[in-house]
Amino acid sequence: MLIKVRQARLKNLKQPSSFNYADPSYISKELDYCNDVYKQNQKWKRVFVAGRAVEEVAADILSLLGLRK
């Protein structure tokens, strides 16, 4: 799904589809790197955003920061 989202972004921005941004192997390496960073910083909170509106995600972040009840 991430590949399709990134391909659509490239198309919308009129960028060549050959960019690494939507390449499956590049995305896999990028996700591996992110997981390694999270493993090194286990106190960090994760916010799941899949299928959610920006406003819902923002509300979760504000709650995590103690800025919203």
Phi and psi in degrees as GROMACS dihedral restraints (atoms count N, CA, C in turn):
[ dihedral_restraints ]
;  ai    aj    ak    al  type     phi  dphi    fc
    3     4     5     6     1   -60.0    20    10
    4     5     6     7     1   -36.7    20    10
    6     7     8     9     1   -61.6    20    10
    7     8     9    10     1   -45.4    20    10
    9    10    11    12     1   -64.8    20    10
   10    11    12    13     1   -39.9    20    10
   12    13    14    15     1   -62.2    20    10
   13    14    15    16     1   -45.3    20    10
   15    16    17    18     1   -68.7    20    10
   16    17    18    19     1   -36.2    20    10
   18    19    20    21     1   -63.3    20    10
   19    20    21    22     1   -42.1    20    10
   21    22    23    24     1   -64.3    20    10
   22    23    24    25     1   -39.1    20    10
   24    25    26    27     1   -62.9    20    10
   25    26    27    28     1   -44.7    20    10
   27    28    29    30     1   -60.0    20    10
   28    29    30    31     1   -43.9    20    10
   30    31    32    33     1   -63.5    20    10
   31    32    33    34     1   -44.6    20    10
   33    34    35    36     1   -63.5    20    10
   34    35    36    37     1   -34.4    20    10
   36    37    38    39     1   -89.2    20    10
   37    38    39    40     1     4.9    20    10
   39    40    41    42     1    56.9    20    10
   40    41    42    43     1    43.6    20    10
   42    43    44    45     1  -105.3    20    10
   43    44    45    46     1   152.1    20    10
   45    46    47    48     1   -64.2    20    10
   46    47    48    49     1   141.5    20    10
   48    49    50    51     1   -70.1    20    10
   49    50    51    52     1    -7.7    20    10
   51    52    53    54     1   -79.9    20    10
   52    53    54    55     1    -6.6    20    10
   54    55    56    57     1   -60.2    20    10
   55    56    57    58     1   144.2    20    10
   57    58    59    60     1   -60.5    20    10
   58    59    60    61     1   -23.7    20    10
   60    61    62    63     1   -49.3    20    10
   61    62    63    64     1   -35.5    20    10
   63    64    65    66     1  -109.3    20    10
   64    65    66    67     1     7.9    20    10
   66    67    68    69     1   -76.9    20    10
   67    68    69    70     1   127.3    20    10
   69    70    71    72     1   -55.7    20    10
   70    71    72    73     1   -40.8    20    10
   72    73    74    75     1   -69.9    20    10
   73    74    75    76     1   -35.6    20    10
   75    76    77    78     1   -65.6    20    10
   76    77    78    79     1   -44.2    20    10
   78    79    80    81     1   -62.3    20    10
   79    80    81    82     1   -41.6    20    10
   81    82    83    84     1   -60.9    20    10
   82    83    84    85     1   -44.6    20    10
   84    85    86    87     1   -64.3    20    10
   85    86    87    88     1   -39.4    20    10
   87    88    89    90     1   -63.4    20    10
   88    89    90    91     1   -43.1    20    10
   90    91    92    93     1   -67.8    20    10
   91    92    93    94     1   -37.9    20    10
   93    94    95    96     1   -60.4    20    10
   94    95    96    97     1   -44.1    20    10
   96    97    98    99     1   -60.8    20    10
   97    98    99   100     1   -45.9    20    10
   99   100   101   102     1   -60.3    20    10
  100   101   102   103     1   -43.8    20    10
  102   103   104   105     1   -62.5    20    10
  103   104   105   106     1   -39.0    20    10
  105   106   107   108     1   -62.7    20    10
  106   107   108   109     1   -42.5    20    10
  108   109   110   111     1   -62.7    20    10
  109   110   111   112     1   -43.9    20    10
  111   112   113   114     1   -64.0    20    10
  112   113   114   115     1   -38.7    20    10
  114   115   116   117     1   -62.9    20    10
  115   116   117   118     1   -33.0    20    10
  117   118   119   120     1   -79.3    20    10
  118   119   120   121     1   -13.7    20    10
  120   121   122   123     1  -133.2    20    10
  121   122   123   124     1    63.4    20    10
  123   124   125   126     1   -68.0    20    10
  124   125   126   127     1   -12.6    20    10
  126   127   128   129     1   -78.1    20    10
  127   128   129   130     1   -16.4    20    10
  129   130   131   132     1   -65.0    20    10
  130   131   132   133     1   141.3    20    10
  132   133   134   135     1   -85.6    20    10
  133   134   135   136     1   148.8    20    10
  135   136   137   138     1  -109.7    20    10
  136   137   138   139     1   140.3    20    10
  138   139   140   141     1  -117.8    20    10
  139   140   141   142     1   118.6    20    10
  141   142   143   144     1   -86.1    20    10
  142   143   144   145     1   126.4    20    10
  144   145   146   147     1  -115.5    20    10
  145   146   147   148     1    -6.6    20    10
  147   148   149   150     1   -59.8    20    10
  148   149   150   151     1   124.8    20    10
  150   151   152   153     1    70.7    20    10
  151   152   153   154     1    17.6    20    10
  153   154   155   156     1  -117.4    20    10
  154   155   156   157     1   149.8    20    10
  156   157   158   159     1   -71.5    20    10
  157   158   159   160     1   153.4    20    10
  159   160   161   162     1   -56.9    20    10
  160   161   162   163     1   -39.3    20    10
  162   163   164   165     1   -63.9    20    10
  163   164   165   166     1   -37.4    20    10
  165   166   167   168     1   -66.7    20    10
  166   167   168   169     1   -42.5    20    10
  168   169   170   171     1   -64.9    20    10
  169   170   171   172     1   -43.8    20    10
  171   172   173   174     1   -60.2    20    10
  172   173   174   175     1   -41.1    20    10
  174   175   176   177     1   -62.6    20    10
  175   176   177   178     1   -40.7    20    10
  177   178   179   180     1   -63.2    20    10
  178   179   180   181     1   -42.8    20    10
  180   181   182   183     1   -64.1    20    10
  181   182   183   184     1   -44.1    20    10
  183   184   185   186     1   -61.4    20    10
  184   185   186   187     1   -38.5    20    10
  186   187   188   189     1   -64.5    20    10
  187   188   189   190     1   -43.7    20    10
  189   190   191   192     1   -61.7    20    10
  190   191   192   193     1   -33.6    20    10
  192   193   194   195     1   -84.0    20    10
  193   194   195   196     1    -3.4    20    10
  195   196   197   198     1    75.5    20    10
  196   197   198   199     1    21.2    20    10
  198   199   200   201     1  -101.2    20    10
  199   200   201   202     1     1.7    20    10
  201   202   203   204     1  -144.8    20    10
  202   203   204   205     1   140.1    20    10
